[in-house]
């Protein structure tokens, strides 16, 4: 694996060690006013659901509002850019995910920021397995081998929706197509919520997206679950087999989500948010609630989160190049 060598100044900025004197004086009193938690997607998707769940716990912990601000557009790059340009004072955070932090650098060649050096990682929040689900009126199948057979018999006729180009659902299905040699038609939406509405309504055939938005309609009988994208079954949906055990050997395409701040945010503030988030994610109040939605809480250190972002950028960059996915 190619090592990513970063300038020393960039590393220090990412760790929050270049804070100005004014910011240093303010650290001890943070937060003294509401904190903005940016979600770079529309409401209703996994990023939004997880941000609201964790934000409520942080609000209770710190005694200040954590205000969710949805800033969708361009696969999450518009909201990301806004956060990068915000003051590194702890009052603007973002719920990042695999798409915004690891996939977009390979899709958007002219990004005005770098997803490693422009952000200060705070904490990995959760891993979320994707669930492949179909509208049975449009696509009456019961397992992934039937999907593969139909797709090979009529290439380019089965549609799948995602929350946008470069979204986790988009790249997960791209990886499935590479692994199985099938050709599906991508229909990008401006967010997971609108995509789910059209999937349930029968405008598209299928999707493979995270558990929080898709498990409720599956349980309500609106959609049929075909398989899980992780190597092991979900504890909250153990009846859904993995794609791996259905013959797509070794298939593993799991989403992840985590809090980041603008580079240069003081390390003491980063550490306070990390500690509070870890406490909330490991609590008996939040952890079981996330698990029921198919999200496994996975807090760690800021350094561990940074290492994940770097590794996943390389992994998904290779998938994008092999599939020749372009914007």
C-alpha positions as CSV (number, residue, x, y, z in Angstrom):
1,X,0.0,0.0,0.0
2,X,1.4,3.4,-1.0
3,X,2.2,5.6,2.0
4,X,0.8,9.1,2.0
5,X,3.5,11.6,3.1
6,X,2.1,14.8,4.4
7,X,3.9,18.1,5.1
8,X,4.7,18.5,8.8
9,X,2.7,21.8,8.9
10,X,-0.4,20.0,7.5
11,X,-0.1,17.2,10.1
12,X,0.1,19.8,12.9
13,X,-2.8,21.7,11.5
14,X,-4.9,18.5,11.2
15,X,-4.1,17.7,14.8
16,X,-5.3,21.1,16.0
17,X,-1.9,22.3,17.1
18,X,-1.8,25.6,15.2
19,X,-4.6,27.3,17.1
20,X,-4.4,31.0,17.4
21,X,-3.9,32.7,20.8
22,X,-7.5,33.7,20.8
23,X,-8.7,30.2,20.2
24,X,-6.4,28.9,22.9
25,X,-7.9,31.3,25.4
26,X,-11.4,30.1,24.4
27,X,-10.8,26.4,24.8
28,X,-11.5,26.2,28.5
29,X,-14.9,27.7,28.1
30,X,-16.0,25.8,25.0
31,X,-18.9,25.6,24.2
32,X,-20.3,28.9,25.2
33,X,-22.9,29.0,22.3
34,X,-24.7,26.6,19.9
35,X,-22.5,24.2,17.9
36,X,-23.4,23.7,14.2
37,X,-23.3,20.1,13.1
38,X,-23.3,20.0,9.3
39,X,-24.8,17.1,7.4
40,X,-23.7,17.4,3.7
41,X,-26.8,15.6,2.5
42,X,-30.5,15.9,2.5
43,X,-32.5,14.7,5.6
44,X,-33.5,11.1,5.9
45,X,-30.3,9.3,5.0
46,X,-27.9,7.4,7.3
47,X,-25.6,10.5,7.7
48,X,-28.5,12.6,8.9
49,X,-30.0,10.0,11.2
50,X,-26.7,9.3,12.9
51,X,-25.9,13.0,13.2
52,X,-29.2,13.7,14.9
53,X,-28.9,10.8,17.2
54,X,-25.4,11.7,18.4
55,X,-26.1,15.4,18.3
56,X,-28.9,15.0,20.8
57,X,-26.5,13.2,23.2
58,X,-23.8,15.8,22.8
59,X,-26.3,18.6,23.4
60,X,-27.3,16.9,26.7
61,X,-23.6,16.4,27.7
62,X,-22.4,20.0,27.0
63,X,-25.6,22.0,27.7
64,X,-25.6,23.8,24.4
65,X,-27.7,23.1,21.3
66,X,-26.0,21.0,18.6
67,X,-27.9,22.3,15.6
68,X,-28.2,20.0,12.5
69,X,-27.6,21.9,9.3
70,X,-28.3,20.0,6.0
71,X,-26.1,21.4,3.2
72,X,-26.5,19.0,0.3
73,X,-25.0,19.1,-3.1
74,X,-22.3,17.6,-5.4
75,X,-22.0,14.3,-3.5
76,X,-21.4,16.1,-0.2
77,X,-18.7,18.3,-1.5
78,X,-20.6,21.6,-1.0
79,X,-21.2,21.0,2.7
80,X,-17.7,19.7,3.1
81,X,-16.2,22.9,1.5
82,X,-18.3,25.1,3.8
83,X,-17.0,23.3,6.9
84,X,-13.4,23.6,5.6
85,X,-13.8,27.3,5.3
86,X,-15.3,27.7,8.7
87,X,-13.4,29.0,11.7
88,X,-11.5,26.2,13.5
89,X,-13.0,27.1,16.9
90,X,-15.1,24.0,17.6
91,X,-18.4,25.6,16.7
92,X,-18.6,24.0,13.3
93,X,-18.5,20.2,13.0
94,X,-19.4,17.8,10.2
95,X,-20.8,14.2,10.1
96,X,-18.5,12.9,7.4
97,X,-18.7,9.4,5.9
98,X,-17.0,7.1,3.4
99,X,-18.3,9.0,0.4
100,X,-17.3,12.6,1.5
101,X,-14.0,11.6,3.0
102,X,-12.7,8.6,1.1
103,X,-14.5,8.3,-2.3
104,X,-14.9,12.0,-3.4
105,X,-11.2,12.7,-3.9
106,X,-11.2,10.1,-6.7
107,X,-14.5,11.3,-8.3
108,X,-14.0,15.1,-8.0
109,X,-10.6,15.8,-9.4
110,X,-10.8,19.5,-8.8
111,X,-11.7,19.6,-5.1
112,X,-10.7,22.8,-3.4
113,X,-9.7,20.9,-0.2
114,X,-8.0,17.7,0.8
115,X,-10.0,15.2,2.9
116,X,-7.0,14.4,5.1
117,X,-5.2,17.7,5.6
118,X,-8.2,20.0,5.5
119,X,-10.1,18.3,8.3
120,X,-9.3,17.4,11.9
121,X,-10.7,13.9,12.5
122,X,-12.5,13.7,15.9
123,X,-14.1,10.3,16.2
124,X,-15.3,7.4,14.1
125,X,-19.0,7.1,15.0
126,X,-20.3,3.9,13.4
127,X,-19.9,1.2,10.8
128,X,-23.0,0.5,8.8
129,X,-23.5,-2.4,6.5
130,X,-25.3,-1.8,3.2
131,X,-28.4,-3.8,2.6
132,X,-29.4,-4.7,-1.0
133,X,-33.1,-4.4,-1.3
134,X,-35.6,-4.5,-4.2
135,X,-39.1,-3.3,-5.1
136,X,-40.6,-6.7,-5.8
137,X,-43.2,-5.3,-8.2
138,X,-40.3,-4.1,-10.4
139,X,-37.8,-6.8,-9.6
140,X,-39.4,-10.0,-8.3
141,X,-36.2,-11.8,-7.0
142,X,-35.4,-13.4,-3.7
143,X,-31.5,-13.7,-3.8
144,X,-28.4,-12.3,-5.3
145,X,-27.9,-15.1,-7.8
146,X,-31.3,-14.3,-9.3
147,X,-30.2,-10.7,-9.6
148,X,-27.0,-11.7,-11.3
149,X,-28.8,-14.0,-13.8
150,X,-31.3,-11.3,-14.7
151,X,-28.7,-8.7,-15.1
152,X,-26.5,-10.9,-17.4
153,X,-29.6,-11.9,-19.5
154,X,-30.5,-8.3,-20.1
155,X,-27.5,-6.0,-19.4
156,X,-28.2,-2.4,-18.6
157,X,-31.9,-2.8,-17.9
158,X,-32.0,-3.0,-14.1
159,X,-31.9,0.4,-12.3
160,X,-30.5,1.1,-8.9
161,X,-30.8,4.3,-6.9
162,X,-28.4,6.1,-4.7
163,X,-28.1,9.3,-2.7
164,X,-25.9,10.8,-5.4
165,X,-22.8,10.3,-7.5
166,X,-20.1,9.0,-5.2
167,X,-22.4,8.2,-2.4
168,X,-21.9,5.0,-0.4
169,X,-24.8,3.3,-2.2
170,X,-23.3,4.2,-5.6
171,X,-19.9,2.9,-4.8
172,X,-21.2,-0.3,-3.1
173,X,-23.2,-1.3,-6.2
174,X,-20.2,-0.4,-8.4
175,X,-18.1,-2.8,-6.3
176,X,-20.9,-5.5,-6.7
177,X,-20.8,-5.0,-10.5
178,X,-17.1,-5.4,-10.5
179,X,-17.3,-8.5,-8.4
180,X,-20.0,-10.3,-10.4
181,X,-19.5,-8.9,-13.9
182,X,-23.0,-7.5,-14.2
183,X,-24.1,-4.1,-15.6
184,X,-26.7,-2.0,-13.8
185,X,-28.0,1.5,-14.5
186,X,-27.3,4.1,-11.9
187,X,-29.9,6.7,-11.0
188,X,-28.4,9.3,-8.7
189,X,-30.7,11.4,-6.4
190,X,-30.1,14.5,-4.3
191,X,-30.1,12.4,-1.1
192,X,-31.1,9.0,0.2
193,X,-34.5,10.2,1.4
194,X,-35.8,11.1,-2.1
195,X,-34.3,7.9,-3.5
196,X,-36.0,5.7,-0.9
197,X,-39.4,7.4,-1.8
198,X,-38.9,6.5,-5.5
199,X,-37.8,2.9,-4.7
200,X,-40.8,2.3,-2.6
201,X,-43.0,3.9,-5.2
202,X,-41.6,1.7,-8.0
203,X,-39.7,4.3,-10.1
204,X,-36.5,2.4,-9.7
205,X,-35.7,-1.3,-9.2
206,X,-33.3,-1.6,-6.3
207,X,-30.6,0.0,-4.1
208,X,-27.9,-1.1,-1.7
209,X,-27.7,1.4,1.1
210,X,-27.2,1.7,4.9
211,X,-29.5,0.1,7.4
212,X,-30.9,3.2,9.2
213,X,-33.1,4.4,6.2
214,X,-33.8,1.0,4.6
215,X,-34.6,-1.4,7.5
216,X,-37.9,0.3,8.4
217,X,-39.5,-0.2,5.0
218,X,-38.1,-3.7,4.8
219,X,-39.7,-4.6,8.1
220,X,-42.9,-3.0,7.0
221,X,-43.0,-5.2,3.9
222,X,-42.6,-2.4,1.4
223,X,-39.2,-3.7,0.1
224,X,-37.5,-7.1,0.1
225,X,-34.1,-7.5,1.5
226,X,-31.8,-9.6,-0.7
227,X,-28.5,-9.5,1.1
228,X,-26.1,-7.7,3.4
229,X,-22.8,-6.2,2.2
230,X,-20.7,-7.2,5.3
231,X,-19.0,-10.5,5.8
232,X,-21.2,-11.3,8.7
233,X,-24.9,-10.9,9.3
234,X,-26.4,-8.0,11.2
235,X,-27.3,-8.8,14.8
236,X,-30.5,-6.7,14.3
237,X,-31.4,-8.4,11.1
238,X,-30.0,-11.9,11.4
239,X,-32.5,-13.3,8.9
240,X,-30.9,-11.4,6.0
241,X,-28.0,-13.4,4.5
242,X,-24.8,-11.8,3.4
243,X,-23.8,-11.5,-0.2
244,X,-20.7,-13.4,0.7
245,X,-22.6,-16.5,1.8
246,X,-24.8,-16.3,-1.3
247,X,-21.8,-16.8,-3.5
248,X,-20.2,-13.3,-4.0
249,X,-17.2,-14.6,-2.1
250,X,-15.3,-12.0,0.0
251,X,-17.7,-9.2,-0.8
252,X,-17.3,-6.5,1.9
253,X,-18.6,-3.0,1.3
254,X,-19.4,-1.3,4.6
255,X,-20.1,2.4,5.2
256,X,-18.6,4.3,8.0
257,X,-19.4,7.7,9.6
258,X,-17.5,10.0,11.8
259,X,-17.2,13.5,13.2
260,X,-14.6,15.9,11.7
261,X,-13.9,19.6,12.3
262,X,-11.9,22.2,10.2
263,X,-8.2,21.7,10.4
264,X,-6.6,23.7,13.1
265,X,-9.4,23.2,15.6
266,X,-7.6,23.1,19.0
267,X,-6.7,19.6,20.2
268,X,-8.3,20.1,23.7
269,X,-11.7,20.7,22.0
270,X,-11.2,17.7,19.7
271,X,-10.5,15.6,22.8
272,X,-13.5,16.8,24.7
273,X,-15.8,16.0,21.7
274,X,-14.1,12.6,21.3
275,X,-14.6,11.7,24.9
276,X,-18.2,12.8,25.0
277,X,-19.0,11.0,21.8
278,X,-17.3,7.8,23.0
279,X,-19.3,8.0,26.2
280,X,-22.5,8.4,24.3
281,X,-21.8,5.7,21.7
282,X,-20.9,3.2,24.4
283,X,-23.9,4.0,26.6
284,X,-26.8,1.6,27.0
285,X,-29.1,4.4,25.7
286,X,-27.6,5.0,22.3
287,X,-25.6,1.9,21.4
288,X,-28.6,-0.5,21.3
289,X,-30.6,2.1,19.4
290,X,-28.0,2.3,16.7
291,X,-27.6,-1.4,16.5
292,X,-31.3,-1.8,15.9
293,X,-30.9,0.4,12.9
294,X,-28.0,-1.7,11.5
295,X,-25.3,0.7,12.8
296,X,-22.4,-0.6,15.0
297,X,-20.9,2.1,17.2
298,X,-17.2,2.1,16.7
299,X,-15.5,5.0,18.6
300,X,-11.7,5.3,18.8
301,X,-9.0,8.0,18.8
302,X,-8.7,10.8,16.3
303,X,-5.5,9.2,15.0
304,X,-7.3,5.9,14.3
305,X,-10.0,7.7,12.4
306,X,-7.3,9.5,10.3
307,X,-5.7,6.2,9.5
308,X,-9.0,4.8,8.4
309,X,-9.7,7.8,6.1
310,X,-6.2,7.4,4.4
311,X,-6.6,3.6,3.9
312,X,-10.2,3.9,2.6
313,X,-9.2,6.6,0.2
314,X,-6.7,4.2,-1.4
315,X,-9.1,1.3,-1.4
316,X,-12.1,3.1,-3.0
317,X,-9.9,5.1,-5.3
318,X,-8.8,1.8,-6.8
319,X,-12.5,0.7,-7.2
320,X,-13.3,4.0,-8.9
321,X,-10.4,3.6,-11.3
322,X,-11.2,0.0,-12.2
323,X,-14.8,0.8,-12.9
324,X,-13.9,4.0,-14.7
325,X,-16.5,5.9,-12.8
326,X,-16.5,9.6,-13.8
327,X,-18.6,12.6,-13.0
